[in-house]
Amino acid sequence: MDSLQQWPEPVVPVQSLSNAKTIPSRYIKPPSQRAAGDAASTVKNIPVVDLSAAATAKAISDACREWGFFQVVNHGVSLELVKRFQDSWRRFFHLPMAEKRRYANSPATYEGYGSRLGVDKDAFLDWVDYFFLHFLPPQLKDHNKWPSLPPCLRETTEEYGVEVQKLCRRVMKEMSAGLGLAADCLQQAFGGEEEGICIRVNFYPKCPQPELALGLSPHSDPGGLTVLLVDDNVRGLQVRKDGAWVTVEPIPGAFVINVADQIQIVSNAIYKSVEHRVIVNAEEERLSIAFFYNPKSDIPIGPVPELVVVRYKTVLCRSMSFDEYRLYIRRKGPRGKSQVEALESSIAS
Ligand SMILES: O=C(O)CCC(=O)C(=O)O
């Protein structure tokens, strides 16, 4: 049977382990992968871009070249909607386990309620439960697969998706302009108006031994760009910068945006996707909501020709559809930047 049809072991929701004194060995990372021993970075925070200011394309482009991560303020998405959306999902994760398990997922599509990424048997696991859903294309969106409780969740998620899609299209234009390209160039490379969108709501329960575990192992996102909504007052996200880990200081009302692998590919690696991870803590649970803005999934995605000629005179990344590309993370789970790097080295060799 195809390994993506079922999980290799019974799935245990992390939330059900949160009140124990110690964590099961599956969640104990080898010492070299724990956050505790890493040198702290002296850099305080990722760049902040004010989307109501002039020269946004330059600010975004600089952030994408130097960091691959930035926060946006004055982004135009209603803060009341953002709060309603966050609250409805927080309420979902506090429903009885039997209600959540009605949506238990499989690795075939990942849609639904789950607790692991990757299908390798006996793999180390991350300290996170999540809910994954498709928002676009329309043929993949199915409200019946989204939680029916709390009652406002489906409607609020729909409203939020429409607004954040607009934000993504705007950021794509600014990223394009920042590469010296026509404003619609990156969007066209993604399949025009047929982009894909999925949402993963991550719930990190309190962890009795946070120094031994990670909420999410280091990874870059496989899609185009990610708009992340994080808790205002619980830190957890760390971004790799010049070999050190920088803890993101959340700004209330802001979104964290990051370049993902498909933007690295279409920009011929001028914009780089960046490794990030999540640390957990014993005092507070944390909720984050990742909005993955992806190319149309069945077209070849490769570097924009203008960038090959102008910038490097060489192709750094080979083309592959996003459907093929994301199978890797579905099988392996978070593995740093190994996949996009493998694509680049296959060109070099
Ligand atoms: O929880 C976070 O802050 C980051 C989540 C993330 O990296 C992801 O969902 O891919």
The ligand as a Gaussian input file, in Angstrom:
#p B3LYP/6-31G(d) Opt

LIG

0 1
 O        3.888000      28.444000      15.127000
 C        4.596000      29.183000      14.477000
 O        4.908000      30.310000      14.896000
 C        5.177000      28.747000      13.156000
 C        4.321000      27.762000      12.414000
 C        4.992000      27.236000      11.179000
 O        6.167000      27.394000      10.956000
 C        4.211000      26.438000      10.222000
 O        3.006000      26.209000      10.456000
 O        4.812000      26.024000       9.187000

